[in-house]
Amino acid sequence: MTEQPRWVDATTLRHAVSADRARRLIRQALADGLDPSADPARLAVPAGDGQLLVMPSASRRAAGVKVASVAPGNPARGLERIQALYVLFDAATLTPSAVLDGAALTTLRTPAVSAVAIDCLAAQELSHVVIIGSGPQAVGHAEAILAIRSPTSITVVGREVERARSAANRIRGLAGSPRAEALAVADGAAVEEAVREAAVIVTATSAATPVIDGDWVADGACVVAIGSHEPDRRELDSDLVGRSLVVVEDIGTAQREAGDVVLAVADGRLDWTDVGTLADLVLGRRQRATDRPNVFKGVGMAWQDLVVAEHVTRI
Protein backbone atom coordinates (compact mmCIF):
# COMPACT_ATOMS: atom_id res chain seq x y z
CA MET A 1 0.00 0.00 0.00
CA THR A 2 1.43 3.38 -1.04
CA GLU A 3 2.19 5.80 1.80
CA GLN A 4 0.28 9.06 1.83
CA PRO A 5 2.41 12.10 0.86
CA ARG A 6 3.76 14.07 3.79
CA TRP A 7 2.06 17.45 4.35
CA VAL A 8 4.44 20.37 5.00
CA ASP A 9 2.64 23.47 6.22
CA ALA A 10 3.99 27.02 6.34
CA THR A 11 5.21 26.77 9.94
CA THR A 12 7.05 23.50 9.34
CA LEU A 13 8.61 24.90 6.18
CA ARG A 14 9.97 27.99 7.91
CA HIS A 15 11.30 25.98 10.85
CA ALA A 16 13.05 23.63 8.44
CA VAL A 17 14.70 26.26 6.21
CA SER A 18 15.76 29.77 7.21
CA ALA A 19 15.88 32.64 4.73
CA ASP A 20 19.67 32.42 4.59
CA ARG A 21 19.70 28.64 4.29
CA ALA A 22 17.39 28.96 1.28
CA ARG A 23 19.79 31.50 -0.25
CA ARG A 24 22.73 29.17 0.21
CA LEU A 25 20.82 26.27 -1.31
CA ILE A 26 19.97 28.33 -4.42
CA ARG A 27 23.51 29.58 -4.76
CA GLN A 28 25.03 26.12 -4.32
CA ALA A 29 22.71 24.63 -6.94
CA LEU A 30 23.96 27.17 -9.48
CA ALA A 31 27.57 26.72 -8.42
CA ASP A 32 27.16 22.96 -8.91
CA GLY A 33 26.06 23.50 -12.51
CA LEU A 34 22.26 23.51 -12.39
CA ASP A 35 20.97 24.80 -15.73
CA PRO A 36 17.87 27.01 -15.29
CA SER A 37 17.14 26.81 -19.02
CA ALA A 38 16.23 23.13 -18.56
CA ASP A 39 12.97 24.16 -16.84
CA PRO A 40 9.85 23.92 -19.01
CA ALA A 41 8.14 27.23 -19.69
CA ARG A 42 5.63 28.30 -17.07
CA LEU A 43 2.08 27.45 -18.15
CA ALA A 44 -0.45 30.22 -17.50
CA VAL A 45 -4.13 29.35 -17.95
CA PRO A 46 -6.97 31.89 -17.62
CA ALA A 47 -9.34 30.72 -14.89
CA GLY A 48 -12.18 32.39 -13.02
CA ASP A 49 -11.26 35.98 -12.21
CA GLY A 50 -7.55 35.35 -12.65
CA GLN A 51 -5.20 32.62 -13.82
CA LEU A 52 -3.66 29.31 -12.86
CA LEU A 53 0.09 28.89 -13.12
CA VAL A 54 1.73 25.46 -13.52
CA MET A 55 5.47 25.23 -12.86
CA PRO A 56 7.19 21.80 -13.16
CA SER A 57 10.87 20.94 -12.71
CA ALA A 58 12.95 17.79 -12.27
CA SER A 59 16.36 16.79 -10.94
CA ARG A 60 18.17 13.45 -10.61
CA ARG A 61 16.58 12.84 -7.21
CA ALA A 62 13.12 14.38 -7.46
CA ALA A 63 10.49 16.07 -9.56
CA GLY A 64 8.01 18.68 -8.47
CA VAL A 65 5.25 20.92 -9.69
CA LYS A 66 3.72 24.05 -8.22
CA VAL A 67 0.15 24.97 -9.07
CA ALA A 68 -0.58 28.57 -8.16
CA SER A 69 -3.66 30.71 -8.54
CA VAL A 70 -3.44 34.46 -9.09
CA ALA A 71 -6.68 36.29 -8.34
CA PRO A 72 -6.20 40.08 -8.49
CA GLY A 73 -9.55 40.71 -6.81
CA ASN A 74 -8.82 38.59 -3.75
CA PRO A 75 -7.38 41.30 -1.47
CA ALA A 76 -10.73 43.10 -1.61
CA ARG A 77 -12.31 39.83 -0.45
CA GLY A 78 -9.88 39.47 2.43
CA LEU A 79 -8.02 36.68 0.64
CA GLU A 80 -4.45 36.34 -0.61
CA ARG A 81 -3.81 37.39 -4.21
CA ILE A 82 -1.60 34.32 -4.77
CA GLN A 83 -2.36 30.85 -3.39
CA ALA A 84 -0.50 27.66 -4.23
CA LEU A 85 0.27 24.02 -3.55
CA TYR A 86 3.52 22.23 -4.34
CA VAL A 87 3.72 18.47 -4.99
CA LEU A 88 7.08 16.71 -4.73
CA PHE A 89 7.66 13.31 -6.40
CA ASP A 90 10.37 10.68 -6.11
CA ALA A 91 12.33 10.80 -9.38
CA ALA A 92 12.65 7.04 -9.87
CA THR A 93 9.02 6.05 -9.31
CA LEU A 94 7.25 9.43 -9.64
CA THR A 95 5.39 8.58 -6.45
CA PRO A 96 4.19 11.71 -4.62
CA SER A 97 6.30 12.07 -1.49
CA ALA A 98 5.21 15.44 -0.10
CA VAL A 99 2.73 18.25 -0.54
CA LEU A 100 3.93 21.69 0.58
CA ASP A 101 2.23 25.00 1.21
CA GLY A 102 3.12 26.55 -2.15
CA ALA A 103 2.52 30.15 -1.11
CA ALA A 104 4.88 29.77 1.86
CA LEU A 105 7.45 28.11 -0.41
CA THR A 106 7.23 31.05 -2.83
CA THR A 107 7.54 33.57 0.01
CA LEU A 108 10.73 31.79 1.10
CA ARG A 109 12.47 31.02 -2.19
CA THR A 110 11.83 34.32 -4.01
CA PRO A 111 13.75 36.44 -1.45
CA ALA A 112 16.41 33.73 -1.37
CA VAL A 113 16.98 34.10 -5.11
CA SER A 114 17.02 37.89 -4.75
CA ALA A 115 19.54 37.60 -1.92
CA VAL A 116 21.90 35.59 -4.14
CA ALA A 117 21.82 38.51 -6.59
CA ILE A 118 22.05 41.19 -3.90
CA ASP A 119 25.05 39.49 -2.30
CA CYS A 120 26.85 39.84 -5.64
CA LEU A 121 25.49 43.20 -6.80
CA ALA A 122 25.30 45.34 -3.64
CA ALA A 123 28.08 47.04 -1.69
CA GLN A 124 29.28 45.15 1.38
CA GLU A 125 28.63 48.16 3.60
CA LEU A 126 25.25 49.81 3.12
CA SER A 127 23.03 51.93 5.30
CA HIS A 128 19.63 52.18 3.65
CA VAL A 129 17.24 49.77 1.90
CA VAL A 130 13.94 50.67 0.21
CA ILE A 131 11.25 48.09 -0.44
CA ILE A 132 8.41 49.12 -2.74
CA GLY A 133 5.42 46.92 -1.89
CA SER A 134 3.95 45.88 1.45
CA GLY A 135 2.84 42.28 0.85
CA PRO A 136 4.47 39.04 2.08
CA GLN A 137 7.48 39.54 -0.19
CA ALA A 138 8.34 42.83 1.54
CA VAL A 139 9.02 41.18 4.90
CA GLY A 140 10.57 38.13 3.21
CA HIS A 141 13.05 40.30 1.32
CA ALA A 142 13.91 42.31 4.42
CA GLU A 143 14.69 39.09 6.30
CA ALA A 144 16.82 37.76 3.43
CA ILE A 145 18.75 41.04 3.15
CA LEU A 146 19.38 41.20 6.90
CA ALA A 147 21.00 37.77 6.71
CA ILE A 148 23.71 39.06 4.35
CA ARG A 149 23.99 42.80 5.11
CA SER A 150 23.51 45.12 8.11
CA PRO A 151 21.53 48.15 6.93
CA THR A 152 20.68 50.70 9.60
CA SER A 153 17.27 51.48 8.11
CA ILE A 154 14.62 49.99 5.82
CA THR A 155 11.83 52.01 4.24
CA VAL A 156 8.66 50.23 3.12
CA VAL A 157 6.60 52.04 0.49
CA GLY A 158 3.02 50.97 -0.17
CA ARG A 159 -0.16 52.23 -1.80
CA GLU A 160 -1.91 51.85 1.57
CA VAL A 161 0.16 53.36 4.36
CA GLU A 162 -1.41 51.14 7.03
CA ARG A 163 -0.26 47.99 5.23
CA ALA A 164 3.19 49.53 4.83
CA ARG A 165 3.27 50.31 8.57
CA SER A 166 2.27 46.74 9.36
CA ALA A 167 5.14 45.42 7.21
CA ALA A 168 7.57 47.90 8.80
CA ASN A 169 6.50 46.77 12.28
CA ARG A 170 7.19 43.14 11.36
CA ILE A 171 10.59 44.09 9.95
CA ARG A 172 11.51 45.81 13.22
CA GLY A 173 11.03 42.46 14.93
CA LEU A 174 13.50 40.63 12.68
CA ALA A 175 16.99 39.65 13.73
CA GLY A 176 19.23 42.70 13.50
CA SER A 177 16.43 45.03 14.59
CA PRO A 178 16.87 47.67 11.87
CA ARG A 179 15.07 50.98 12.00
CA ALA A 180 12.05 50.62 9.73
CA GLU A 181 9.65 53.28 8.50
CA ALA A 182 6.63 53.32 6.23
CA LEU A 183 5.74 55.69 3.42
CA ALA A 184 2.72 55.89 1.15
CA VAL A 185 3.26 55.99 -2.61
CA ALA A 186 1.49 59.36 -2.51
CA ASP A 187 4.34 60.79 -0.40
CA GLY A 188 6.20 61.51 -3.64
CA ALA A 189 9.03 63.72 -2.37
CA ALA A 190 9.77 61.48 0.61
CA VAL A 191 9.78 58.36 -1.58
CA GLU A 192 12.17 60.02 -4.02
CA GLU A 193 14.53 61.01 -1.22
CA ALA A 194 14.48 57.48 0.23
CA VAL A 195 15.23 55.88 -3.16
CA ARG A 196 18.04 58.35 -3.90
CA GLU A 197 19.71 57.42 -0.60
CA ALA A 198 19.21 53.67 -0.94
CA ALA A 199 21.97 51.18 -1.75
CA VAL A 200 19.40 48.43 -2.32
CA ILE A 201 15.91 48.94 -3.78
CA VAL A 202 13.44 46.06 -4.04
CA THR A 203 10.26 46.39 -6.10
CA ALA A 204 7.70 43.75 -5.12
CA THR A 205 4.41 45.06 -6.47
CA SER A 206 1.65 44.04 -8.83
CA ALA A 207 2.11 47.24 -10.84
CA ALA A 208 2.04 47.20 -14.64
CA THR A 209 3.94 50.49 -15.00
CA PRO A 210 7.16 51.80 -13.37
CA VAL A 211 6.93 52.44 -9.64
CA ILE A 212 10.07 54.58 -9.35
CA ASP A 213 11.80 57.12 -11.55
CA GLY A 214 15.01 55.59 -12.85
CA ASP A 215 16.84 58.89 -12.39
CA TRP A 216 16.50 58.47 -8.63
CA VAL A 217 18.75 55.39 -8.55
CA ALA A 218 22.40 56.06 -7.77
CA ASP A 219 25.34 54.51 -9.60
CA GLY A 220 26.46 51.38 -7.76
CA ALA A 221 23.03 50.81 -6.22
CA CYS A 222 21.36 47.41 -6.56
CA VAL A 223 17.75 47.22 -7.77
CA VAL A 224 15.79 43.97 -7.53
CA ALA A 225 12.49 43.77 -9.45
CA ILE A 226 10.40 40.69 -8.70
CA GLY A 227 6.79 41.86 -9.00
CA SER A 228 5.72 40.50 -12.38
CA HIS A 229 6.28 37.60 -14.76
CA GLU A 230 4.56 39.00 -17.84
CA PRO A 231 6.27 40.55 -20.91
CA ASP A 232 3.99 43.62 -21.01
CA ARG A 233 4.29 44.60 -17.32
CA ARG A 234 7.16 46.30 -15.58
CA GLU A 235 8.17 48.04 -12.35
CA LEU A 236 11.31 49.72 -13.77
CA ASP A 237 11.50 52.20 -16.64
CA SER A 238 13.58 51.69 -19.76
CA ASP A 239 15.99 54.49 -18.88
CA LEU A 240 17.01 52.76 -15.65
CA VAL A 241 17.27 49.29 -17.19
CA GLY A 242 19.13 50.67 -20.20
CA ARG A 243 21.87 52.34 -18.17
CA SER A 244 22.32 49.46 -15.72
CA LEU A 245 24.21 46.20 -15.53
CA VAL A 246 21.28 43.80 -15.97
CA VAL A 247 21.03 40.23 -14.67
CA VAL A 248 18.18 37.71 -15.01
CA GLU A 249 17.64 34.09 -13.91
CA ASP A 250 17.72 32.70 -17.46
CA ILE A 251 17.81 34.50 -20.81
CA GLY A 252 15.12 32.42 -22.53
CA THR A 253 12.75 32.73 -19.58
CA ALA A 254 13.39 36.47 -19.35
CA GLN A 255 12.62 36.88 -23.06
CA ARG A 256 9.21 35.30 -22.42
CA GLU A 257 8.35 36.86 -19.08
CA ALA A 258 10.60 39.68 -17.83
CA GLY A 259 8.67 42.74 -18.96
CA ASP A 260 11.13 45.18 -17.36
CA VAL A 261 13.85 43.86 -19.68
CA VAL A 262 11.66 42.95 -22.68
CA LEU A 263 10.25 46.48 -22.86
CA ALA A 264 13.66 48.14 -22.42
CA VAL A 265 14.96 46.07 -25.35
CA ALA A 266 11.88 46.98 -27.41
CA ASP A 267 12.50 50.65 -26.61
CA GLY A 268 16.03 50.35 -27.96
CA ARG A 269 17.67 51.01 -24.58
CA LEU A 270 19.18 47.56 -24.09
CA ASP A 271 20.40 44.59 -26.11
CA TRP A 272 19.93 40.98 -25.01
CA THR A 273 23.62 40.31 -25.63
CA ASP A 274 24.40 42.66 -22.73
CA VAL A 275 22.18 40.81 -20.24
CA GLY A 276 23.84 38.43 -17.78
CA THR A 277 22.47 35.59 -15.67
CA LEU A 278 22.43 34.70 -11.99
CA ALA A 279 24.80 31.83 -12.75
CA ASP A 280 27.21 34.36 -14.29
CA LEU A 281 27.31 36.16 -10.93
CA VAL A 282 27.70 33.00 -8.86
CA LEU A 283 30.46 31.65 -11.12
CA GLY A 284 32.28 35.00 -11.26
CA ARG A 285 31.66 35.67 -14.94
CA ARG A 286 29.97 39.01 -14.14
CA GLN A 287 30.96 41.55 -11.51
CA ARG A 288 29.06 44.31 -9.76
CA ALA A 289 29.19 47.70 -11.48
CA THR A 290 30.08 50.82 -9.51
CA ASP A 291 29.77 53.33 -12.36
CA ARG A 292 26.08 52.53 -13.04
CA PRO A 293 23.18 50.83 -11.26
CA ASN A 294 22.90 47.05 -11.00
CA VAL A 295 19.50 45.50 -11.83
CA PHE A 296 18.35 41.97 -11.11
CA LYS A 297 15.03 41.09 -12.72
CA GLY A 298 13.52 37.91 -11.33
CA VAL A 299 10.34 36.22 -12.53
CA GLY A 300 10.50 33.11 -10.34
CA MET A 301 11.33 29.71 -11.81
CA ALA A 302 10.32 26.14 -10.98
CA TRP A 303 13.86 24.90 -10.28
CA GLN A 304 14.04 27.29 -7.32
CA ASP A 305 10.97 25.69 -5.70
CA LEU A 306 12.40 22.22 -6.30
CA VAL A 307 15.79 23.02 -4.74
CA VAL A 308 14.18 24.24 -1.51
CA ALA A 309 11.43 21.60 -1.42
CA GLU A 310 13.93 18.77 -1.83
CA HIS A 311 15.94 20.04 1.11
CA VAL A 312 12.88 20.42 3.33
CA THR A 313 11.79 16.83 2.78
CA ARG A 314 15.27 15.45 3.50
CA ILE A 315 15.25 16.93 7.00
Secondary structure, DSSP 8 states (H G I E B T S, - for coil): -----EEE-HHHHHHHS-HHHHHHHHHHHHHTT--GGGS---EEEEETTEEEEEEEEE-SSEEEEEEEEE-TTGGGGTS-SEEEEEEEEETTT--EEEEEEHHHHHHHHHHHHHHHHHHHHS-SS--EEEEE--SHHHHHHHHHHHTT---SEEEEEESSHHHHHHHHHHHHTSTT--EEEEEETT-HHHHHHHHHH-SEEEE----SS-SS-GGGS-TT-EEEE-S--STT--SS-HHHHHTSEEEES-HHHHHHH-HHHHHHHHTTS--GGG-EEHHHHHTTSS---SSS-EEEE----HHHHHHHHHHHHH-
